[in-house]
Amino acid sequence: MLINGWHSDKKNERHWHTAVPLLAASSMLFFSSFSRHDVTLTIAFLLLGSGFLFAYFPTFWAIPTTMLSEAAAAASFGLINSIGQLGGFTGNYAIGFLNDRTHSLAASFAFIALVYVAAGGLILSLRVRRPSCFQMKAELKANEAALPQ
C-alpha cells in the first residue's frame, strides 16, 4: 500500500497505479477459484489478492482531486461512497445466490474477480482533461503577480 502510493506520487500518475493492483487482485481471486482443492495455495492466493486490493486504495482516492475542482471532488467522494454502499448491499446477495446455486465458493471468487477487472477497466478509461494553453498562461501570470517583489 505504502510503496504503491509513494511510487504514484513520485511518478505523478494515478490511473495505472490504481488499475494494476485491481487487476492483480482479480487474477489472485481468479486463481483461487481454481485451486480450491489445495487449501494452502488457496489461502496464499486470497492473502495476495487482499494485499493487492489494499494497495489500490490510496491512489484511487487521489484521482477525483486531480481531475475535478474542489467542490466537484467533494461531491464525487459522496457519490463514490454511495455507490460503494449500494455495492456492499447488493454484492452480498449476489455472492449468496452464487453460493446457493453452485454449492461452492469458486463461482463467487470468479464473480468478484470479474468485478475487479471491470473496475480496473473503468479506471483506465478515465481521461484527464488538460487545461488550454490560454488558461495555463493566465494561471502563470496570476502566480507571478502573487510573488513578492
GURO-340937 format. One record per residue: residue in three letters; x negated, y negated, z of N, C-alpha, C in turn. Coordinates in steps of 0.05 Angstrom, whole numbers, padded with zeros to 5 digits, always signed. Atoms other than C-alpha are relative to their C-alpha. Example, Ala and Ser with C-alpha at 12.3 -4.5 7.8 and 13.67 -1.06 7.14 Angstrom:
% GURO-340937
Ala-00018+00024+00000-00246+00090+00156-00018-00024+00000;Ser+00016+00024-00001-00273+00021+00143+00015-00022+00014;
//
This chain:
% GURO-340937
Met-00017+00024+00000+00000+00000+00000-00018-00025+00000;Leu+00017+00023-00002-00053-00049+00020-00019-00003-00024;Ile+00018+00002+00022-00100-00032-00036+00015-00009-00025;Asn-00016+00008+00023-00046-00039-00089+00007-00030+00002;Gly-00006+00028-00003-00024-00106-00061-00025-00018-00004;Trp+00025+00016+00003-00096-00131-00057-00008-00001-00029;His+00008+00000+00028-00112-00109-00128+00019-00016-00017;Ser-00019+00016+00015-00048-00141-00153-00005-00029+00003;Asp+00007+00028-00004-00067-00207-00121-00025-00007-00014;Lys+00026+00005+00013-00138-00202-00148+00004-00004-00030;Lys-00004+00001+00029-00114-00190-00219+00023-00018-00008;Asn-00023+00017+00005-00053-00235-00213+00020+00013-00020;Glu-00018-00016+00017-00010-00181-00244+00019+00016+00019;Arg-00019-00012-00018+00054-00154-00213+00015+00024-00013;His-00018-00020+00012+00093-00112-00264-00013+00028-00001;Trp+00013-00026+00002+00043-00056-00276-00006+00011+00028;His+00006-00008-00027+00024-00055-00202+00025+00009+00015;Thr-00025-00009-00011+00097-00043-00187+00010+00025-00014;Ala-00011-00023+00015+00115+00006-00242-00017+00025+00003;Val+00017-00024-00001+00055+00052-00237+00004+00016+00025;Pro-00006-00017-00024+00067+00072-00164+00028+00013-00002;Leu-00027-00012+00003+00141+00083-00181-00002+00025-00018;Leu+00003-00023+00018+00122+00128-00239-00016+00023+00012;Ala+00015-00021-00014+00071+00165-00197+00017+00014+00021;Ala-00018-00013-00019+00123+00176-00142+00020+00017-00014;Ser-00018-00016+00015+00170+00201-00195-00012+00026-00008;Ser+00013-00025+00009+00120+00251-00221-00004+00019+00024;Met+00004-00017-00023+00106+00276-00150+00027+00014+00008;Leu-00026-00012-00007+00181+00287-00136+00008+00020-00022;Phe-00006-00019+00022+00188+00320-00204-00015+00026+00004;Phe+00016-00024-00005+00131+00367-00188+00010+00016+00024;Ser-00010-00014-00024+00160+00382-00120+00025+00017-00006;Ser-00024-00016+00007+00225+00406-00153-00007+00027-00013;Phe+00008-00025+00013+00185+00459-00190-00017+00018+00019;Ser+00017-00015-00018+00142+00481-00131+00015+00008+00025;Arg-00017-00005-00024+00199+00498-00084-00006+00027+00014;His+00006-00026-00012+00173+00569-00071-00027-00002+00016;Asp+00025+00004-00015+00105+00543-00045+00004-00024+00018;Val-00007+00021-00019+00120+00503+00018-00022-00020+00003;Thr+00023+00018-00004+00050+00474+00026-00002-00019-00023;Leu+00002+00017+00024+00049+00448-00045+00023-00020-00002;Thr-00023+00018+00000+00119+00420-00040-00003-00022+00020;Ile+00004+00021-00020+00103+00383+00024-00022-00020-00009;Ala+00021+00017+00010+00039+00356-00007+00011-00019-00022;Phe-00012+00017+00021+00078+00330-00068+00019-00021+00013;Leu-00019+00019-00012+00131+00298-00023-00016-00021+00016;Leu+00016+00020-00014+00078+00264+00020-00014-00019-00019;Leu+00012+00018+00020+00041+00237-00041+00021-00018-00013;Gly-00022+00016+00012+00107+00214-00071+00008-00022+00019;Ser-00007+00021-00020+00124+00177-00007-00021-00022+00001;Gly+00022+00020-00001+00056+00144-00006+00001-00018-00024;Phe-00002+00017+00024+00063+00121-00078+00024-00018+00001;Leu-00024+00016-00002+00133+00096-00063-00005-00025+00017;Phe+00006+00022-00018+00108+00053-00005-00020-00019-00013;Ala+00019+00018+00013+00053+00025-00050+00013-00020-00018;Tyr-00012+00018+00019+00102-00008-00096+00015-00024+00014;Phe-00016+00021-00014+00139-00050-00043-00012-00028+00000;Pro+00011+00027-00001+00091-00109-00035+00001-00015-00027;Thr+00001+00014+00026+00084-00123-00109+00028-00004-00011;Phe-00027+00004+00009+00158-00113-00122+00012-00025+00012;Trp-00013+00024-00013+00179-00167-00072-00014-00026-00008;Ala+00014+00024+00009+00128-00215-00102+00009-00008-00028;Ile-00009+00006+00027+00159-00212-00172+00020-00022-00002;Pro-00020+00022+00004+00220-00257-00162-00012-00028+00004;Thr+00011+00027-00005+00178-00314-00134-00018-00009-00023;Thr+00017+00008+00022+00132-00312-00195+00017-00006-00025;Met-00017+00004+00024+00190-00312-00245+00021-00021+00003;Leu-00023+00017-00004+00243-00356-00214-00008-00024+00017;Ser+00003+00023-00018+00250-00423-00179+00005+00009+00029;Glu-00003-00007-00028+00253-00424-00103+00029+00008+00007;Ala-00028-00006-00006+00329-00426-00100+00009+00025-00014;Ala-00008-00024+00014+00338-00373-00153-00014+00024+00012;Ala+00014-00023-00013+00286-00328-00119+00014+00008+00025;Ala-00015-00006-00025+00324-00334-00053+00026+00015-00006;Ala-00024-00013+00008+00388-00315-00088-00005+00028-00010;Ser+00007-00027+00010+00354-00257-00123-00007+00019+00022;Phe+00006-00017-00022+00329-00230-00057+00027+00011+00012;Gly-00026-00009-00010+00402-00227-00033+00013+00020-00019;Leu-00012-00018+00020+00424-00194-00098-00015+00027+00001;Ile+00016-00025-00001+00367-00142-00094+00008+00016+00024;Asn-00008-00014-00024+00386-00126-00023+00028+00012-00002;Ser-00028-00010+00003+00460-00119-00041+00000+00025-00018;Ile+00001-00023+00017+00445-00072-00098-00014+00024+00014;Gly+00013-00021-00015+00398-00033-00053+00019+00013+00020;Gln-00019-00011-00019+00453-00025-00001+00021+00017-00015;Leu-00019-00016+00016+00501-00001-00055-00012+00026-00008;Gly+00014-00025+00008+00449+00049-00079-00003+00019+00024;Gly+00003-00017-00024+00438+00073-00007+00026+00013+00007;Phe-00027-00011-00006+00513+00085-00001+00007+00022-00021;Thr-00008-00019+00021+00525+00120-00068-00021+00022-00004;Gly+00021-00020+00004+00458+00156-00071+00004+00024+00018;Asn-00005-00022-00018+00476+00198-00010+00021+00019-00011;Tyr-00021-00016+00012+00539+00222-00045-00010+00015-00024;Ala+00011-00014+00024+00501+00238-00109-00018+00023+00008;Ile+00017-00021-00010+00449+00278-00071+00016+00023+00012;Gly-00017-00021-00011+00502+00315-00032+00015+00015-00021;Phe-00014-00013+00022+00540+00330-00095-00018+00020-00014;Leu+00019-00017+00014+00478+00358-00129-00008+00024+00018;Asn+00007-00022-00019+00460+00399-00067+00023+00021+00001;Asp-00023-00019-00001+00531+00429-00064+00002+00016-00025;Arg-00003-00013+00026+00532+00445-00138-00022+00021-00005;Thr+00022-00017+00008+00463+00476-00144-00010+00017+00023;His+00009-00014-00024+00452+00501-00072-00030+00000+00002;Ser+00029+00004+00000+00381+00475-00079-00006-00030+00001;Leu+00009+00028+00000+00342+00411-00068-00014-00008-00025;Ala+00015+00005+00024+00308+00417-00135+00014-00021-00018;Ala-00015+00019+00017+00363+00380-00173+00000-00027+00012;Ser+00000+00026-00014+00365+00326-00121-00027-00015-00004;Phe+00026+00012+00004+00290+00314-00126-00004-00009-00029;Ala+00002+00008+00029+00294+00313-00202+00017-00025-00005;Phe-00017+00024+00003+00351+00262-00197-00014-00025+00010;Ile+00015+00023-00012+00310+00217-00151-00023-00007-00019;Ala+00022+00006+00018+00251+00224-00199+00010-00015-00025;Leu-00011+00015+00023+00295+00201-00257+00007-00028+00007;Val-00007+00027-00009+00319+00142-00217-00026-00017+00002;Tyr+00026+00015-00002+00246+00122-00203-00011-00007-00028;Val+00008+00006+00027+00230+00128-00277+00016-00024-00012;Ala-00017+00022+00010+00289+00083-00294-00009-00027+00013;Ala+00009+00025-00014+00266+00032-00241-00026-00010-00011;Gly+00026+00008+00012+00195+00032-00268+00003-00011-00028;Gly-00005+00011+00026+00221+00022-00338+00013-00028+00000;Leu-00013+00026-00003+00265-00036-00316-00021-00021+00009;Ile+00020+00019-00009+00206-00069-00281-00018-00007-00024;Leu+00017+00005+00022+00163-00062-00343+00014-00016-00022;Ser-00014+00015+00020+00218-00092-00386+00004-00030+00007;Leu-00002+00028-00007+00218-00157-00347-00021-00017-00014;Arg+00019+00019+00013+00186-00216-00382-00001-00026+00015;Val+00003+00026-00013+00158-00278-00351-00001-00021-00022;Arg-00001+00022+00020+00176-00340-00390-00023-00019+00007;Arg+00022+00018-00004+00114-00382-00399+00010-00029-00004;Pro-00008+00028+00003+00123-00457-00389-00012-00012-00026;Ser+00010+00012+00025+00116-00500-00451-00024-00017+00006;Cys+00024+00016-00004+00053-00540-00462+00007-00028+00009;Phe-00008+00026-00010+00091-00605-00450+00005+00000+00030;Gln-00005-00003-00028+00115-00581-00383-00026+00003+00016;Met+00025-00004-00014+00045-00559-00364-00016-00026+00001;Lys+00014+00026+00000+00016-00626-00384+00012-00019+00020;Ala-00013+00017-00019+00067-00663-00343-00007+00008+00029;Glu+00008-00009-00027+00052-00620-00282-00029-00006+00006;Leu+00028+00006-00004-00022-00630-00292-00004-00030+00006;Lys+00002+00029-00005-00014-00706-00295+00011-00006+00028;Ala-00011+00005-00026+00030-00704-00233-00019+00009+00022;Asn+00019-00009-00020-00022-00664-00195-00025-00018+00001;Glu+00023+00019+00000-00078-00711-00217+00007-00026+00013;Ala-00009+00025-00013-00037-00771-00194+00002+00003+00030;Ala-00003-00005-00029-00027-00739-00126-00026+00002+00014;Leu+00026-00002-00013-00101-00731-00114-00010-00027+00010;Pro+00010+00026-00010-00134-00785-00071-00023-00009-00017;Gln+00021+00012+00017-00179-00832-00109-00026-00005+00014;
//
